[in-house]
Structures are given as structure tokens and as C-alpha cells.
Amino acid sequence: RHRQRLLERAGIPARYRHCTLESFEAWNPDDPTLAKVRRAVQEFVDLFPSVDKGLLLMGPVGTGKTHLAVAALTAILAGKQPPVTGRFADFTSLVLEIQMTFDGSGSSRELLAPLIRTDLLVLDELGAGKTTPWVMDLLYYLVNSRYLAGRVTVFTTNFSDFPKKPGEESLTDRVSARIRSRLYEMCDRLELRGLDYRRERLGERGGGTR
């Protein structure tokens, strides 16, 4: 019951609650990153909490980043002894919630406090949406607070450190150089480079989660 409460409090969206490492499909034989990254995430789960770093899952839309991040969070909350706490946060939703505090409806620091304190945080879709300098300062506060406390964080992002197209923004462009600098020390970078699973495998079936 205690572990079930931990999972319920983690804030994992219903859309992703079925995600496990076992159900992650290395569906494309031409893409070796699928199996490689899945093994790395499994190793992270096996070693947790005796890990020095979190994970930064990078790759295009539909490559499985959120599936792997949620699978790691779920496995750790369900299986570790003693139990640990964990939270899932979507970057775009978090930015909107921070902006909503500007009208006096709440404190941004209070909003971020549970995300700072939790043992394991998954911050999904880092860099998505538009942020103001004030919001970026608060996001830096979140990342830096976890950095200073030595707490483990798993990030996912659609942005690369090395954009392939002219004019395309890098992760540093999206989140600032100081946040990206923290991530180098906080996380092991895992890159997925394949095709969009939803489009390639689920288009005709009309659904799926990735």
C-alpha cells in the first residue's frame, strides 16, 4: 500500500502508467540506439540509489524518451528497498503553472518545493515551449537546488547539443548555458536517433505512447 501511494503521488500521467522497460520495443533493427539506451536505463534502475548521476535522454519526437524515463521512475518506486520518493513533471505544464503564480494565486517557490525535495525527479520535454527570463531563473533554481543537494534527476528533451539544420536551436539555446552546464555534471547523456515510433508503427493502428 505504501508503494502504491508513492506511485500515485508521483504524478505520472495516465497515458504513461503502463510504460515499463520490458514493454519498450526495440522495433527498428536499423537503429542500434534503442537497445543500447534501454540497457543503460536498466543499469541505472538496477544501481539506484547508488548512482552518481541522473540521465539526460535526448532525441527526436517519438523515439521513446518519455517511455524510458517513466519506466525507470516506476521501477524504482515499486522495487527499491528502502522505498524512495519520486515525481514526474512535464516541462511545459510546469512553466504554465509557474506563470500562473504571477497573479498572486500561489508561490512559485512552494510549487517547486516538492520537485526539489523528491529523491528522484523526471522532468519531461525540457526546453519545450517559450519561457520568460523570470521563469528561466526559477527553472535554474529548481535544477541548481537539486544539483547542490546531490539529488538524482532524469531529463528528456527533443533538442540536441548539435543541431543538424541551419537555424535550428540547441538545448543550450532553449534552457540557457548555465542550466546546460549543470546538466553535464548531473547527468549521463543518452541519445536516441531513430524514427518516430508513432508514425512508423502506430499510424495505421491509430494510437500508442512514446
C-alpha positions in Angstrom: 0.0 0.0 0.0 2.8 2.4 0.8 4.5 1.8 -2.6 1.1 2.3 -4.3 0.8 5.6 -2.6 4.3 6.6 -3.7 3.3 5.8 -7.3 0.1 7.8 -7.0 1.9 10.8 -5.6 4.5 10.7 -8.3 2.1 12.4 -10.7 2.7 10.1 -13.7 0.1 10.9 -16.3 -2.4 8.1 -17.0 -1.2 8.0 -20.6 2.2 6.7 -19.4 1.4 4.5 -16.4 1.7 1.3 -18.5 5.3 2.1 -19.5 7.9 -0.5 -18.4 11.3 -1.4 -19.5 10.0 -4.8 -20.6 7.4 -3.2 -22.8 9.9 -0.8 -24.5 10.2 -2.1 -28.1 13.5 -2.1 -29.9 11.4 -2.2 -33.0 13.8 -0.9 -35.6 16.8 -3.2 -36.4 18.5 -0.3 -38.2 18.6 1.8 -35.1 21.1 0.4 -32.5 20.4 3.2 -30.1 17.1 1.7 -29.0 18.5 -1.4 -27.4 21.7 0.5 -26.2 19.7 3.2 -24.4 17.3 0.6 -22.9 20.2 -1.3 -21.4 21.7 1.9 -20.0 18.4 2.8 -18.4 18.0 -0.7 -16.9 21.5 -0.4 -15.5 20.5 2.9 -13.9 17.5 1.3 -12.3 19.5 -1.7 -11.0 22.1 0.6 -9.4 19.8 3.2 -8.0 20.3 4.8 -5.4 24.0 4.1 -5.7 24.3 6.2 -8.8 26.5 9.4 -9.2 24.4 10.9 -12.0 20.9 11.0 -13.4 20.1 10.7 -17.1 19.6 13.1 -20.0 17.6 11.4 -22.7 17.9 13.2 -26.0 16.3 12.5 -29.3 13.6 13.4 -31.9 9.9 13.1 -31.2 8.6 9.6 -30.9 11.9 7.8 -30.1 10.8 6.6 -26.7 12.4 9.1 -24.3 9.3 9.5 -22.1 8.6 5.8 -22.0 12.1 5.0 -20.8 12.0 7.8 -18.2 8.7 6.8 -16.8 9.7 3.1 -16.8 12.7 3.9 -14.7 10.7 6.0 -12.3 8.0 3.4 -11.9 10.5 0.5 -11.4 12.5 2.4 -8.8 9.4 3.5 -6.8 7.9 -0.1 -7.0 11.0 -2.1 -6.3 13.6 -0.3 -4.1 14.2 -1.0 -0.5 14.0 1.1 1.5 11.3 2.9 -0.6 12.2 6.2 -2.2 10.1 9.1 -3.3 9.7 10.3 -6.9 7.9 12.8 -9.1 7.1 13.3 -12.7 6.8 16.8 -14.2 6.1 17.9 -17.7 8.2 21.0 -18.6 5.5 22.8 -20.5 2.9 22.3 -17.8 5.4 23.3 -15.1 6.2 26.6 -17.0 2.5 27.3 -17.2 2.0 26.6 -13.5 4.9 28.9 -12.6 3.4 31.7 -14.8 0.0 31.2 -13.1 1.6 32.1 -9.8 2.4 35.6 -11.1 -1.2 36.7 -10.5 -0.8 36.0 -6.8 -2.6 32.7 -6.9 0.3 30.9 -5.2 4.0 30.9 -4.6 6.4 29.7 -7.3 8.8 28.5 -4.6 6.1 26.4 -2.9 5.2 25.0 -6.3 8.8 23.9 -6.9 9.5 22.7 -3.4 8.1 19.1 -3.9 10.2 18.8 -7.1 13.3 19.9 -5.3 12.8 17.6 -2.3 11.9 14.3 -4.0 14.6 11.6 -4.2 14.1 11.1 -8.0 12.6 13.6 -10.4 11.7 13.1 -14.1 11.5 16.4 -15.9 10.0 15.6 -19.3 10.3 17.7 -22.5 13.0 20.0 -21.2 13.2 23.1 -23.4 9.6 22.8 -24.9 7.5 26.0 -25.2 8.5 29.6 -24.6 9.8 30.9 -21.3 10.5 34.3 -19.9 13.7 35.3 -18.2 11.9 35.2 -14.9 10.6 31.7 -15.5 14.1 30.6 -16.6 15.5 31.9 -13.4 13.0 29.8 -11.4 13.9 26.7 -13.5 17.5 27.3 -12.8 16.6 27.5 -9.1 15.0 24.0 -9.4 17.9 22.4 -11.3 20.6 24.1 -9.2 18.9 23.2 -5.9 18.8 19.5 -6.9 22.4 19.8 -8.1 23.6 21.2 -4.8 21.6 18.6 -2.8 23.0 15.8 -4.9 19.5 14.6 -5.9 19.1 12.5 -9.0 17.2 13.8 -12.0 16.1 12.3 -15.3 15.5 14.8 -18.1 14.1 14.2 -21.5 14.4 16.6 -24.4 13.8 16.9 -28.1 16.6 19.3 -28.5 20.2 18.3 -29.4 23.5 19.8 -28.4 24.5 19.7 -32.1 21.5 20.8 -34.3 21.7 19.3 -37.8 19.7 22.0 -39.6 20.8 25.7 -40.1 18.9 27.9 -37.7 17.7 25.0 -35.5 18.0 25.8 -31.8 20.2 23.7 -29.5 19.3 22.6 -26.0 21.6 25.4 -24.7 19.6 27.9 -26.7 16.4 26.6 -25.1 17.4 26.4 -21.5 20.4 28.7 -21.1 24.1 28.0 -20.8 24.1 27.8 -17.1 21.3 25.2 -16.9 23.0 23.1 -19.6 26.3 23.4 -17.8 24.7 21.9 -14.7 23.3 19.0 -16.7 26.8 18.0 -17.9 27.7 17.2 -14.3 24.3 16.0 -13.2 23.5 13.5 -15.9 24.8 10.9 -18.3 23.7 11.7 -21.8 21.8 9.0 -23.7 20.9 9.8 -27.3 18.1 8.1 -29.3 18.4 8.8 -33.0 15.7 6.8 -34.7 12.4 7.3 -36.4 9.1 8.3 -34.9 7.6 5.1 -33.4 4.1 6.6 -33.5 4.3 7.5 -37.2 6.1 4.4 -38.4 4.5 1.6 -36.3 1.3 3.0 -34.9 0.0 5.3 -37.6 -2.2 2.6 -39.1 -3.3 1.4 -35.7 -4.2 4.9 -34.5 -2.6 5.1 -31.1 0.2 4.4 -28.7 2.6 6.1 -26.3 6.2 7.0 -26.8 
